[in-house]
Amino acid sequence: MNLFDLSGDVAVVIGATGVLGGAMAQALAAAGAAVAVVGRNSERGEDCVQKLKAFGAKSAFFRADALQRDDLVRIESDITKNLGAPSILVNAAGGNDPKATVTADLKFEQITLEAWRGNFDLNLVGGVLLPCQVFGPGFCARGRGSVINVASVSAHIPLSRVVSYSASKAAVLSLTQFLSREWATQGVRVNSITPGFFPAEQNRRLLFEEDGTPTPRAKLILGHTPMGRFGHADELAGATVFLASSKAAGFVTGTDIRVDGGFLSQTI
């Protein structure tokens, strides 16, 4: 028995147009799953689909804003018609609004409610809540499914400056555990992955100078990471496929897998 064979599964990857979401989508496709690529950017979405088809996977792009329930309801129907009933949901959409980041020019008490709520909308509401509300009932009705939410090291220990982002990702962990309990008897597993620091579009300016050298903040991060380097997006593949597979992780729910190079293990 191949524990990591996802043939016959249909995976929905929300945020597959991003670096980490795209890598997770490729991992699922390589394991044999049909993959629905979901995002707002059609050009990036179609590019991702072509990469997945190179693995021989059945794949299609479905344009949607994860903050719009109607969009998610529409694509759930479209995905089922075109690829089959979903059995895997990866919630990889998220990010940080710089307007909610503490800087020398912006103190904590100056962060607006709009900016604060923006991160909660992006990371919690659109990042987990609405997709689970839309796709979860179908999983429960069919008696099987795996939900994989993307958390952050900042959810465990809030990092300096990104206070709203950290709080919203901590809420992702809490909601993950709640749903894992609620859906456990209905054959649906809900887990999360905590990535460490992986260079992507949203954090590249924080990590690298224009000449490509690490910024002072990046040097602090690397100094706090036992492996002494940033992660590569494809290093999320193993955790993704493991959690997606009912054969490999059939008794695993409510769990968070850290892929962080040891960041959260470091003290002094």
Secondary structure in CASP SS format (residue, H / E / C, confidence):
PFRMAT SS
TARGET T0000
AUTHOR 0000-0000-0000
METHOD secondary structure of the structure
MODEL  1
M C 1.00
N C 1.00
L C 1.00
F C 1.00
D C 1.00
L C 1.00
S C 1.00
G C 1.00
D C 1.00
V E 1.00
A E 1.00
V E 1.00
V E 1.00
I E 1.00
G C 1.00
A C 1.00
T C 1.00
G C 1.00
V H 1.00
L H 1.00
G H 1.00
G H 1.00
A H 1.00
M H 1.00
A H 1.00
Q H 1.00
A H 1.00
L H 1.00
A H 1.00
A H 1.00
A C 1.00
G C 1.00
A C 1.00
A E 1.00
V E 1.00
A E 1.00
V E 1.00
V E 1.00
G E 1.00
R C 1.00
N C 1.00
S H 1.00
E H 1.00
R H 1.00
G H 1.00
E H 1.00
D H 1.00
C H 1.00
V H 1.00
Q H 1.00
K H 1.00
L H 1.00
K H 1.00
A C 1.00
F C 1.00
G C 1.00
A C 1.00
K C 1.00
S E 1.00
A E 1.00
F E 1.00
F E 1.00
R E 1.00
A C 1.00
D C 1.00
A C 1.00
L C 1.00
Q C 1.00
R H 1.00
D H 1.00
D H 1.00
L H 1.00
V H 1.00
R H 1.00
I H 1.00
E H 1.00
S H 1.00
D H 1.00
I H 1.00
T H 1.00
K H 1.00
N H 1.00
L C 1.00
G C 1.00
A C 1.00
P C 1.00
S C 1.00
I E 1.00
L E 1.00
V E 1.00
N E 1.00
A C 1.00
A C 1.00
G C 1.00
G C 1.00
N C 1.00
D C 1.00
P H 1.00
K H 1.00
A H 1.00
T C 1.00
V C 1.00
T C 1.00
A C 1.00
D C 1.00
L C 1.00
K C 1.00
F H 1.00
E H 1.00
Q H 1.00
I C 1.00
T C 1.00
L H 1.00
E H 1.00
A H 1.00
W H 1.00
R H 1.00
G H 1.00
N H 1.00
F H 1.00
D H 1.00
L H 1.00
N H 1.00
L H 1.00
V H 1.00
G H 1.00
G H 1.00
V H 1.00
L H 1.00
L H 1.00
P H 1.00
C H 1.00
Q H 1.00
V H 1.00
F H 1.00
G H 1.00
P H 1.00
G H 1.00
F H 1.00
C H 1.00
A H 1.00
R H 1.00
G C 1.00
R C 1.00
G E 1.00
S E 1.00
V E 1.00
I E 1.00
N E 1.00
V E 1.00
A C 1.00
S C 1.00
V H 1.00
S H 1.00
A H 1.00
H H 1.00
I C 1.00
P C 1.00
L C 1.00
S C 1.00
R C 1.00
V C 1.00
V H 1.00
S H 1.00
Y H 1.00
S H 1.00
A H 1.00
S H 1.00
K H 1.00
A H 1.00
A H 1.00
V H 1.00
L H 1.00
S H 1.00
L H 1.00
T H 1.00
Q H 1.00
F H 1.00
L H 1.00
S H 1.00
R H 1.00
E H 1.00
W H 1.00
A H 1.00
T H 1.00
Q H 1.00
G C 1.00
V E 1.00
R E 1.00
V E 1.00
N E 1.00
S E 1.00
I E 1.00
T E 1.00
P E 1.00
G C 1.00
F C 1.00
F C 1.00
P C 1.00
A C 1.00
E C 1.00
Q C 1.00
N C 1.00
R H 1.00
R H 1.00
L H 1.00
L H 1.00
F E 1.00
E C 1.00
E C 1.00
D C 1.00
G C 1.00
T C 1.00
P E 1.00
T C 1.00
P H 1.00
R H 1.00
A H 1.00
K H 1.00
L H 1.00
I H 1.00
L H 1.00
G H 1.00
H C 1.00
T C 1.00
P C 1.00
M C 1.00
G C 1.00
R C 1.00
F C 1.00
G C 1.00
H C 1.00
A H 1.00
D H 1.00
E H 1.00
L H 1.00
A H 1.00
G H 1.00
A H 1.00
T H 1.00
V H 1.00
F H 1.00
L H 1.00
A H 1.00
S C 1.00
S C 1.00
K C 1.00
A C 1.00
A C 1.00
G C 1.00
F C 1.00
V C 1.00
T C 1.00
G C 1.00
T C 1.00
D E 1.00
I E 1.00
R E 1.00
V E 1.00
D C 1.00
G C 1.00
G C 1.00
F H 1.00
L H 1.00
S H 1.00
Q C 1.00
T C 1.00
I C 1.00
END
